[in-house]
Amino acid sequence: MKKDNQKEKDFISFLNESGLVWGPSPEIYGGLSGFYEYGPLGKLLKNKVERSIRNIFTSNGLMELECPTILPDEVWNASGHLNAFKNKLIKCSKCNAIFRVDKLIEEKTKIIAEGLPNDKLLDLISKNNISCPSCKGKLETSIDTQSLMMKTNVAGKEASLRPETATVTYLPYLRLYNYFRKKLPFGVFQIGKAYRNEISPRQSVLRGREFTQGEGQIFIDPKTKNNWEKYESIKDQMLPLWDYKSQKSNLDNTEIPKIKIDNALKKGILKSQAYAWCLWLAYTQFINFGIPEKKMRIRQHHPDEMAFYAEDAWDIEIKLNFYGWVEVCGIHDRTDYDLKQHSKFSGKELVAQREDGSKFTPHILEIAFGTDRPTYALIDIFYEKKEESSGKTTFKIPYKMAPIEVSVFPLIKNDKGILKLSEKVKEILENEFIIDYDSAGSIGRRYLRSSTAGTPFAVTIDGKSLIDNDVTIRDRDSEKQIRIKIPELSNILRSLLLEKISFKDFL
């Protein structure tokens, strides 16, 4: 246990010292739980994650929106958030700390607790001898609820900060319907901040009170769910689907066999072609991030866990080194609930029309995830501290997701010729790559700093460069080096980062 605690402490030190994640913020005032800062390296990594999201959504026909983060409470009343968006909490009888009951049970037992009635939750606490994580005191025997909405007031009108980007995506439906020439299906997405008044946020940015979401929403005619044009191209793909009938209470199951999407549909594991395509798209996104397939599974919600309006719901989960299986994405068939609710409360008709003239309320298929969790997952999975006496820290993040792509090192910082050429190389590369120019310390220390930041390639300019107009490229993982002519440098680095060529091709 002490060894595991030390590993976690080392990891937290890595987050802080590398400029990845700081907090809770503001640290100089003691910090407020659930609010964090991304340092320079962390922000670069989060940018890469969000760029990947934009690429895959737009390449599959979804277009990006930006909508308000604050809306009047009449909207949240219509959506159901105002009265129903609550979590169950329990208090420690000794230190008065409060915790979200279902997550506390899942952290301690790996039992699915979300959606369970109070008596069952209390029974699980008793049977598993769950105590207060803060002081080990006894938990109380009653459960309360807390609204997750963050309230505010705008010019005397009650309002709330958005707890997700989904609702604000549905509100301009009429504008969207006209923009897409009154033809379904169409898809849109948002990347932006959301806020939830979490009971007891822990685990760094995995459970923040302020976080960034990247949600896609597809508006579809329910009659076309099993006549989905894009289905043919993905039906033979394999997914690690863990349906609720195959699940037991233990969430640590890692042996989830893959099944062909078409077979899953024929067996009734999946309900529609369109929904299956959404699952594939979401899973592909995490593959594109570089998350290893063996660390992912797609878990179906139990019927008593699913939202009442949902026809189906599955979560993509990633196994982290420090927190085990964590939900990182939810894929939901929300049916026509949202548009009907907002039509009812606003008095506006939110419908579409088929070619035969019949009107209907579109169904919505949702791919919902935040950008903080995949960012954190990439750090957790690819961080490693060597056990040997050197204690060397490595960050072998996939090259295409590296926060800094190239380091530029003048070998001798006092040589004017080398410095001038190094500046020229820097100017060439910074137009296309995220670079770090470093002339401080020994070359060995600079290589180590570069590797610890996860930078795939280090370009070194030395005395030979002045004669032959070439540089040394050092590969992060193999630590091998090659000489490349400066005019060819950008093209070769681009191909290496995109994995169109391998470093081994030059050895």
MARVOKE-91243 format. One record per residue (C-alpha): x, y, z; residue in one letter. Coordinates in steps of 0.05 Angstrom, whole numbers, plus 5000, padded with zeros to 4 digits. Example, Ala and Ser with C-alpha at 12.3 -4.5 7.8 and 13.67 -1.06 7.14 Angstrom:
2
524649105156a527349795143s
END
This chain:
507
500050005000m505650495018k508950334951k502450494914d501651144954n508751354935q507251214862k501151654864e505152204899k510552154846d505152214792f502052834825i509053134829s509852994754f503153344739l505353954778n512754004760e511753874686s506654434680g500953964663l495554054717v495654504778w490754594835g485654584865p485655314846s487155844870p492855494907e495456114943i488656184977y488155454996g484355224933g477055094918l475554354903s473654204832g477254774798f484054664765y489055014721e492454724660y499654934659g503355084593p504654354577l497654134598g494254664557k498154454495l495953734506l488653924517k488954334453n491253704417k485453304445v480453844424e483553894355r482753144347s475353194367i474253744316r477653344262n473652704271i466953054281f467753514221t470452954176s464152564192n459353124175g458153474242l458954224245m461154634304e456955124344l458355594402e452455744449c451556114515p453955824581t448556164621i441056094608l434656294645p431855784692d425655694649e430155314601v432854864656w425854754683n423754504614a429754044607s428553754676g435253974704h432554474753l428653974794n431653304777a439153424766f441353204835k446252744868n445452334931k450252514988l452152225054i455652565113k461152315160c458552315231s465552495257k468553035212c462253245175n465353145107a460352985053i460952494995f457052284934r454351614955v454351224890d461451424871k464051284941l461250574937i463950474867e470950714888e471150244947k467549624919t467249684843k459749554848i455249944801i451450394848a448650954804e441050954804g440250494865l434950674918p437250954985n436050315024d440449914976k445950434979l445950435056l445949675055d452149665010l455650155057i454149715117s455949045084k462449305057n464449695120n465450335081i467950905125s469651635114c475551695065p477852325102s478052105175c475751375173k469751575216g462951245212k458251495157l451251715177e445251275163t441251775123s442052015052i440552725027d440653034957t444153634928q442554004864s448354014814l446054664783m450455284793m445655864804k446456594784t442157204771n442157604706v438958294710a434058054764g432357414727k433956734757e438956354715a443855784718s450555604688l449755034638r451254344667p452554064597e452754314525t447053874501a441154304520t443954944490v445154554426t437754364421y435055064431l436955354362p433654744328y429355174281l435555564259r439354914248l433554594210y433355184162n441055204156y441254474135f435854604083r430454244122k433753574109k435253044162l439752754187p444453314207f449653354262g452753904304v457553934362f460354404414q466854454453i466054894513g465554984588k460254684633a459154714708y456554234761r456254344836n459253664851e458653434923i465853214936s470153264873p476552864877r481252534828q483953174797s480553394732v476752734726l471253024769r471553774766g466154294781r468454674719e470154254658f470354254582t465553834542q465853614469g458853364453e456053164386g448553154372q445452824311i438252994292f434952414256i428252174230d426551574274p424151194213k431251194185t434850914245k435550244211n436650524142n443150894157w447351034096e453951054134k452650374167y455149954108e462250234115s462950054189i458549434199k464548954198d468449354250q469649024317m467749354383l468849124456p461449144474l459648954546w452048914547d448348964613y446148234612k453448014612s455248464670q455848254742k456448724801s463948754795n466549304748l473649034744d472248564687n477648694634t476348104588e471148404541i471248034475p470248444412k464248314369i462848514298k457949104296i453348754247d453048134291n451448564352a445648864314l442948184291k443347914362k439548514390g445348774431i444849414392l438149694370k439450094307s444450214251q444850954266a446250834340y451550304323a454950824278w455151314336c458450794380l463550664327w464951404317l465951524392a470450914399y474551134338t475551814371q479051494430f483151054384i485351694349n487451984416f492251394421g488751034478i490750294475p484949844455e486449364511k484949914561k477950074533m471149764537r464049994519i459249854576r451649864568q447450194622h443049754664h435649894654p435050194724d441250614710e438750904645m435251584639a427751484632f427451804563y433351414534a432250834486e439350604496d445750844531a452850594531w459250874562d466350834537i470750674596e478350704602i482550334653k487250824686l493450634726n491351024788f483751014789y481750384752g475950404703w473351104689v467551314645e470051794591v464251824541c456751694539g453051514476i445551604483h439351514441d435252084472r429151964427t424652574418d424552774492y428653414488d425253754429l418353574455k419953864523q422454524495h416654554446s411854464504k415054994549f416655504494s410255434454g414355354389k413354774342e419954404338l418553894283v421053674215a417253474153q418052864108r417352884033e410252604040d408353204081g407852844148s410753214208k414852894264f419353084322t426552874306p430252394352h437052584378i443152124381l448452394428e455952294435i457552634501a464452694532f469053194563g476053384540t478953364610d478352614620r481752394556p487152914569t488252624639y487851914612a493452044563l497852294620i496051724667d497051164616i503551414584f507051664647y512251204677e517451274731k523150774727k524250374790e531750364785e535950834826s536051374772s528551474782g528051704709k521051944690t518551804619t512452064584f511651634522k505251954496i503551784423p507652234379y501752554344k498752754412m505253024442a504253724472p510953964444i512853644378e520153844368v525754094413s531254524382v538054514417f544254914398p549854454422l554255034445i550555654468k556656104465n558255954392d555356524350k555356114286g551455544319i546656024353l545256384287k543855734250l539655484309s535356104305e534455984230k532255254243v527555504298k524255994250e523455454197i520154964245l515755414287e511455584227n508954864226e510654524292f509954664366i517154734387i521454854448d527955224440y532755054496d540055264503s540855184578a544954634611g548554034584s545753684523i544353074565g539953474613r536353794554r534953114523y532152884591l527653504597r525153404527s523652664539s520152804605t515553304568a513852754519g517053114460t518152604403p524152914369f530053344389a533853724335v541053904353t545354404315i552854304323d559454504291g558453994234k551854334218s555554964198l559654574147i554554074119d548054474130n545053884168d542653734239v541853144286t534852874300i534252464363r528351994372d525152004441r523551274449d529450924416s534351484433e537551364365k540251944323q540552104249i543352684207r538453054162i539653634114k536254274138i532054374073p529053674084e527853754158l520553994159s518153464110n521652894148i519153134216l512053194189r512152484161s515152214226l509852554269l504252304224l507451604225e507851594149k515151394157i518851064215s525351294248f527850594235k527550744160d533651194168f537850734211l
END
